[in-house]
Amino acid sequence: MTPVQERPASRLLLIGPPGAGKGTQAARLAEYYGIPAISTGDIFRSNVKNETELGLKAKAYMDAGDNVPDSLTNDLVRDRLSEVDAAGGFLLDGYPRTADQVRELDAILLSHGHSLDAVVEIVADPEVVIERLRLRGQEQGRSDDSDSVVRHRLEVYREQTEPIIDIYGARGLLVEVNGIGEIDEVTERITSALSERGFPQPMSA
């Protein structure tokens, strides 16, 4: 996959239930469009591993399958989007997750004179993602991937996060993509859908 060399700024949000493959696709799309992937989940897990003050606060919520409170995420995202590498675009993974966070992100972007270009929703059957996460929990020993926690995380997603899909849909930003299939197939679906909305295709090597 050849990265885009000369391209307009691309500001994307990737959304979908736990286990839908957002992390994998975020890394691929970041390379494809030449923009940083910004994942609050990765940042939280790094802080948990290093036992920072933020990590200790976040761990209790993550282990229970709950979202980390807005008070622990908004400042982090604001600072991250102010960094130099995000000036030419970015891909957000894991934020915003609530309507309140949507409003906060709007304010953050407006302060820089920007707005989102598209919101990609990766759709996946709940039972498929439960099995994916069960296997990941066994392989990686992650306490937030046990069966009971996964089911709770999916319920939290339905209650808190799905409503923001309606918000972005009403703005005409939503791009819905089937997340079941081979990784390359899903990537192709996403980039093709975004290409139809005017996003750049990679230049030939």
C-alpha positions as a Python dict, from the first residue, in 0.01 Angstrom:
ca = {
    (1, 'M'): (0, 0, 0),
    (2, 'T'): (163, 320, -120),
    (3, 'P'): (114, 626, 103),
    (4, 'V'): (-36, 940, -45),
    (5, 'Q'): (248, 1180, -126),
    (6, 'E'): (80, 1510, -210),
    (7, 'R'): (-265, 1541, -60),
    (8, 'P'): (-502, 1781, 112),
    (9, 'A'): (-544, 1749, 487),
    (10, 'S'): (-763, 1456, 590),
    (11, 'R'): (-935, 1468, 928),
    (12, 'L'): (-1106, 1140, 1000),
    (13, 'L'): (-1288, 968, 1284),
    (14, 'L'): (-1306, 588, 1300),
    (15, 'I'): (-1593, 448, 1503),
    (16, 'G'): (-1731, 104, 1577),
    (17, 'P'): (-1788, -145, 1859),
    (18, 'P'): (-1502, -304, 2057),
    (19, 'G'): (-1347, -581, 1848),
    (20, 'A'): (-1456, -437, 1513),
    (21, 'G'): (-1094, -398, 1401),
    (22, 'K'): (-1063, -22, 1447),
    (23, 'G'): (-704, -35, 1572),
    (24, 'T'): (-583, -243, 1278),
    (25, 'Q'): (-762, -29, 1023),
    (26, 'A'): (-653, 295, 1191),
    (27, 'A'): (-286, 202, 1151),
    (28, 'R'): (-340, 112, 785),
    (29, 'L'): (-538, 424, 704),
    (30, 'A'): (-285, 646, 880),
    (31, 'E'): (-12, 507, 656),
    (32, 'Y'): (-234, 526, 349),
    (33, 'Y'): (-320, 892, 396),
    (34, 'G'): (6, 997, 561),
    (35, 'I'): (-157, 1119, 882),
    (36, 'P'): (-108, 1023, 1249),
    (37, 'A'): (-346, 773, 1409),
    (38, 'I'): (-452, 908, 1747),
    (39, 'S'): (-592, 640, 1977),
    (40, 'T'): (-697, 729, 2329),
    (41, 'G'): (-709, 356, 2408),
    (42, 'D'): (-339, 309, 2327),
    (43, 'I'): (-248, 615, 2532),
    (44, 'F'): (-448, 492, 2830),
    (45, 'R'): (-298, 142, 2813),
    (46, 'S'): (52, 290, 2793),
    (47, 'N'): (-19, 494, 3104),
    (48, 'V'): (-160, 188, 3282),
    (49, 'K'): (150, -12, 3196),
    (50, 'N'): (378, 265, 3323),
    (51, 'E'): (159, 317, 3631),
    (52, 'T'): (129, 691, 3577),
    (53, 'E'): (-125, 896, 3773),
    (54, 'L'): (-357, 902, 3469),
    (55, 'G'): (-306, 530, 3416),
    (56, 'L'): (-401, 441, 3773),
    (57, 'K'): (-721, 646, 3741),
    (58, 'A'): (-807, 499, 3401),
    (59, 'K'): (-735, 137, 3493),
    (60, 'A'): (-1034, 99, 3725),
    (61, 'Y'): (-1272, 209, 3448),
    (62, 'M'): (-1103, 0, 3178),
    (63, 'D'): (-1102, -317, 3389),
    (64, 'A'): (-1475, -275, 3451),
    (65, 'G'): (-1542, -221, 3080),
    (66, 'D'): (-1656, 140, 3132),
    (67, 'N'): (-1547, 441, 2931),
    (68, 'V'): (-1281, 658, 3090),
    (69, 'P'): (-1458, 981, 3203),
    (70, 'D'): (-1452, 1288, 2983),
    (71, 'S'): (-1247, 1474, 3243),
    (72, 'L'): (-955, 1237, 3178),
    (73, 'T'): (-976, 1244, 2800),
    (74, 'N'): (-1067, 1591, 2671),
    (75, 'D'): (-744, 1765, 2777),
    (76, 'L'): (-538, 1476, 2641),
    (77, 'V'): (-706, 1496, 2300),
    (78, 'R'): (-683, 1875, 2291),
    (79, 'D'): (-309, 1864, 2355),
    (80, 'R'): (-253, 1586, 2105),
    (81, 'L'): (-438, 1765, 1824),
    (82, 'S'): (-226, 2074, 1891),
    (83, 'E'): (95, 1887, 1805),
    (84, 'V'): (271, 1965, 1479),
    (85, 'D'): (214, 1630, 1311),
    (86, 'A'): (-165, 1668, 1338),
    (87, 'A'): (-170, 2002, 1155),
    (88, 'G'): (-194, 1827, 817),
    (89, 'G'): (-467, 1587, 923),
    (90, 'F'): (-527, 1300, 1162),
    (91, 'L'): (-730, 988, 1227),
    (92, 'L'): (-909, 965, 1562),
    (93, 'D'): (-977, 618, 1705),
    (94, 'G'): (-1172, 589, 2030),
    (95, 'Y'): (-1275, 953, 2068),
    (96, 'P'): (-1536, 1098, 2075),
    (97, 'R'): (-1754, 829, 2234),
    (98, 'T'): (-2038, 1043, 2370),
    (99, 'A'): (-2246, 1340, 2257),
    (100, 'D'): (-2067, 1557, 2512),
    (101, 'Q'): (-1731, 1455, 2364),
    (102, 'V'): (-1863, 1538, 2015),
    (103, 'R'): (-1931, 1891, 2133),
    (104, 'E'): (-1586, 1909, 2293),
    (105, 'L'): (-1419, 1788, 1973),
    (106, 'D'): (-1616, 2043, 1771),
    (107, 'A'): (-1480, 2316, 1998),
    (108, 'I'): (-1123, 2184, 1980),
    (109, 'L'): (-1130, 2172, 1599),
    (110, 'L'): (-1303, 2509, 1568),
    (111, 'S'): (-1025, 2667, 1775),
    (112, 'H'): (-786, 2556, 1500),
    (113, 'G'): (-1023, 2657, 1219),
    (114, 'H'): (-1089, 2293, 1126),
    (115, 'S'): (-1368, 2036, 1117),
    (116, 'L'): (-1396, 1664, 1050),
    (117, 'D'): (-1398, 1554, 686),
    (118, 'A'): (-1559, 1212, 735),
    (119, 'V'): (-1664, 963, 1002),
    (120, 'V'): (-1609, 597, 914),
    (121, 'E'): (-1835, 354, 1100),
    (122, 'I'): (-1707, -5, 1098),
    (123, 'V'): (-2008, -232, 1138),
    (124, 'A'): (-1968, -583, 1286),
    (125, 'D'): (-2199, -849, 1429),
    (126, 'P'): (-2184, -849, 1813),
    (127, 'E'): (-2123, -1224, 1843),
    (128, 'V'): (-1833, -1202, 1597),
    (129, 'V'): (-1664, -925, 1793),
    (130, 'I'): (-1721, -1106, 2123),
    (131, 'E'): (-1533, -1407, 1985),
    (132, 'R'): (-1256, -1186, 1848),
    (133, 'L'): (-1206, -1019, 2183),
    (134, 'R'): (-1223, -1345, 2373),
    (135, 'L'): (-934, -1477, 2163),
    (136, 'R'): (-740, -1151, 2201),
    (137, 'G'): (-784, -1163, 2578),
    (138, 'Q'): (-647, -1518, 2588),
    (139, 'E'): (-351, -1433, 2364),
    (140, 'Q'): (-256, -1102, 2528),
    (141, 'G'): (-378, -1159, 2882),
    (142, 'R'): (-583, -839, 2878),
    (143, 'S'): (-816, -802, 3176),
    (144, 'D'): (-1055, -588, 2970),
    (145, 'D'): (-1119, -872, 2721),
    (146, 'S'): (-1290, -1125, 2949),
    (147, 'D'): (-1632, -1243, 2824),
    (148, 'S'): (-1836, -1059, 3088),
    (149, 'V'): (-1641, -737, 3046),
    (150, 'V'): (-1667, -755, 2666),
    (151, 'R'): (-2045, -791, 2680),
    (152, 'H'): (-2062, -496, 2918),
    (153, 'R'): (-1841, -289, 2688),
    (154, 'L'): (-2075, -363, 2397),
    (155, 'E'): (-2372, -254, 2607),
    (156, 'V'): (-2190, 67, 2704),
    (157, 'Y'): (-2117, 123, 2334),
    (158, 'R'): (-2484, 83, 2241),
    (159, 'E'): (-2601, 318, 2513),
    (160, 'Q'): (-2337, 592, 2493),
    (161, 'T'): (-2167, 579, 2156),
    (162, 'E'): (-2426, 477, 1900),
    (163, 'P'): (-2616, 808, 1946),
    (164, 'I'): (-2320, 1001, 1804),
    (165, 'I'): (-2359, 804, 1481),
    (166, 'D'): (-2692, 983, 1435),
    (167, 'I'): (-2524, 1318, 1501),
    (168, 'Y'): (-2260, 1266, 1232),
    (169, 'G'): (-2514, 1108, 998),
    (170, 'A'): (-2726, 1422, 1019),
    (171, 'R'): (-2417, 1624, 924),
    (172, 'G'): (-2362, 1411, 614),
    (173, 'L'): (-2023, 1290, 736),
    (174, 'L'): (-2100, 921, 797),
    (175, 'V'): (-1944, 645, 585),
    (176, 'E'): (-2067, 296, 685),
    (177, 'V'): (-1840, 0, 608),
    (178, 'N'): (-1880, -374, 673),
    (179, 'G'): (-1598, -474, 911),
    (180, 'I'): (-1630, -851, 866),
    (181, 'G'): (-1379, -1012, 630),
    (182, 'E'): (-1008, -1019, 557),
    (183, 'I'): (-811, -716, 677),
    (184, 'D'): (-717, -614, 320),
    (185, 'E'): (-1081, -640, 211),
    (186, 'V'): (-1199, -411, 488),
    (187, 'T'): (-924, -158, 414),
    (188, 'E'): (-1024, -158, 47),
    (189, 'R'): (-1389, -100, 138),
    (190, 'I'): (-1296, 199, 352),
    (191, 'T'): (-1059, 365, 106),
    (192, 'S'): (-1299, 307, -184),
    (193, 'A'): (-1587, 460, 10),
    (194, 'L'): (-1373, 760, 105),
    (195, 'S'): (-1249, 796, -254),
    (196, 'E'): (-1610, 835, -364),
    (197, 'R'): (-1632, 1129, -123),
    (198, 'G'): (-1327, 1296, -275),
    (199, 'F'): (-1052, 1158, -54),
    (200, 'P'): (-717, 1098, -229),
    (201, 'Q'): (-601, 765, -360),
    (202, 'P'): (-231, 672, -313),
    (203, 'M'): (3, 784, -586),
    (204, 'S'): (190, 516, -775),
    (205, 'A'): (540, 443, -655),
}
